Amino acid sequence: MNIFKKRDIFQVKSTPVDPRAIPEPQNATDYINRGMAYYARHQYDFAEDDLRRATAMDPNSVDAFYTLGMVYKALQRKDEAVKVFKTSVDLLDSMHDENKSHYAMLRRLALGHINEITTGDWNLEKEIWQHI
């Protein structure tokens, strides 16, 4: 699944109210979707389990690593959060320029989270101003 591919409103599925209502995951994308649903409901332990399974199934999934970083950040597990955010940045840096602006935006967000965790400040001036 290409997370950056444009979709219209009718192609985007809404998240079920209860993540347990999602059918048993069959692939990495299914685990990511359920993990995001758990994350959105602050059920971080379940989200972590699903997202770790997703990263094991697809070690090149930016979505899985980025969302896992958000889970670790919410759990105040700073070292682990920084590690997986860095993995998502590395994956983004290795991708082709399929949709450069989307990749750049997600990369800046991941770097902002790393900066906030390690220094207390998003400190993205260099990332933003070098492109203007």
C-alpha positions in Angstrom: 0.0 0.0 0.0 1.3 3.4 -0.9 0.5 5.8 1.9 1.2 8.8 -0.3 -1.1 7.8 -3.2 -4.0 10.2 -3.5 -7.4 8.8 -2.6 -10.8 10.3 -2.7 -13.1 10.5 0.3 -14.9 7.3 -0.8 -11.7 5.2 -0.8 -10.7 6.0 2.7 -12.0 3.6 5.3 -13.0 5.0 8.6 -11.6 3.3 11.7 -14.0 1.1 13.6 -14.9 2.4 17.1 -13.5 -0.7 18.7 -10.2 -2.1 17.3 -11.2 -5.5 18.4 -13.9 -5.3 15.8 -11.2 -5.3 13.1 -10.8 -8.8 11.6 -7.7 -10.7 12.6 -4.8 -9.2 10.6 -3.5 -11.2 7.7 -0.5 -9.0 6.7 1.6 -6.1 7.8 -0.8 -3.5 6.5 -3.6 -5.1 8.6 -1.4 -5.0 11.7 -0.5 -1.4 11.0 -4.2 -0.4 10.6 -5.2 -2.2 13.8 -2.2 -0.8 15.6 -3.1 2.7 14.6 -6.6 2.2 15.8 -5.3 1.0 19.2 -2.9 4.0 19.3 -5.8 6.4 18.6 -7.6 5.0 21.6 -4.5 5.1 23.9 -4.3 1.3 24.1 -0.6 1.5 23.7 0.3 -2.1 24.7 -2.0 -3.6 22.0 -0.7 -1.0 19.5 2.9 -1.9 20.3 2.2 -5.6 19.8 0.5 -5.1 16.4 3.1 -2.6 15.2 6.0 -4.8 16.2 4.4 -7.6 14.2 4.1 -5.3 11.2 7.7 -4.3 11.4 8.7 -8.0 11.6 6.6 -8.8 8.5 7.7 -5.7 6.6 11.0 -4.3 7.8 10.7 -1.5 5.2 7.4 -0.1 6.4 7.7 3.6 7.2 4.2 3.6 8.6 4.9 0.8 11.0 8.1 2.3 12.4 6.7 5.9 12.5 3.6 4.8 14.4 5.6 2.6 16.7 7.7 5.7 17.5 4.5 7.5 18.4 3.5 4.7 20.7 6.9 4.7 22.4 6.8 8.4 22.8 3.3 8.2 24.4 4.7 5.6 26.8 7.7 7.8 27.6 10.1 5.2 26.3 12.3 7.8 24.8 15.3 5.7 23.7 13.1 3.3 21.9 11.1 6.1 20.3 14.2 7.8 19.0 15.5 4.5 17.6 12.3 3.7 15.6 11.9 7.3 14.4 15.5 7.2 13.1 14.6 3.9 11.4 11.7 5.6 9.7 13.9 8.5 8.6 16.5 6.1 7.2 13.8 4.3 5.3 12.4 7.5 3.9 15.9 8.6 2.9 16.4 5.3 1.0 13.2 5.7 -1.0 12.9 7.0 -4.5 11.4 10.4 -5.3 7.9 9.0 -6.0 6.3 11.8 -4.1 9.0 14.0 -2.8 6.9 16.5 -0.9 5.0 13.8 1.1 8.3 12.0 2.0 9.9 15.3 3.0 6.9 16.2 5.3 6.9 12.8 7.0 10.7 13.0 7.4 10.4 16.4 9.0 7.8 15.1 11.4 9.9 12.2 12.4 12.9 14.5 13.0 10.8 16.8 15.0 9.7 14.0 17.3 13.3 12.9 17.7 14.3 16.5 18.5 11.5 17.0 21.0 12.3 13.8 22.8 16.1 14.4 23.0 16.1 18.2 23.4 12.6 19.3 24.4 12.2 21.4 21.2 11.1 20.5 17.7 14.0 22.6 16.4 13.1 22.2 12.7 14.3 25.6 11.5 17.2 24.1 9.5 14.9 21.5 7.9 12.2 24.0 7.0 14.2 27.0 6.0 16.7 25.2 3.8 13.8 24.4 1.4 12.4 28.0 1.2 
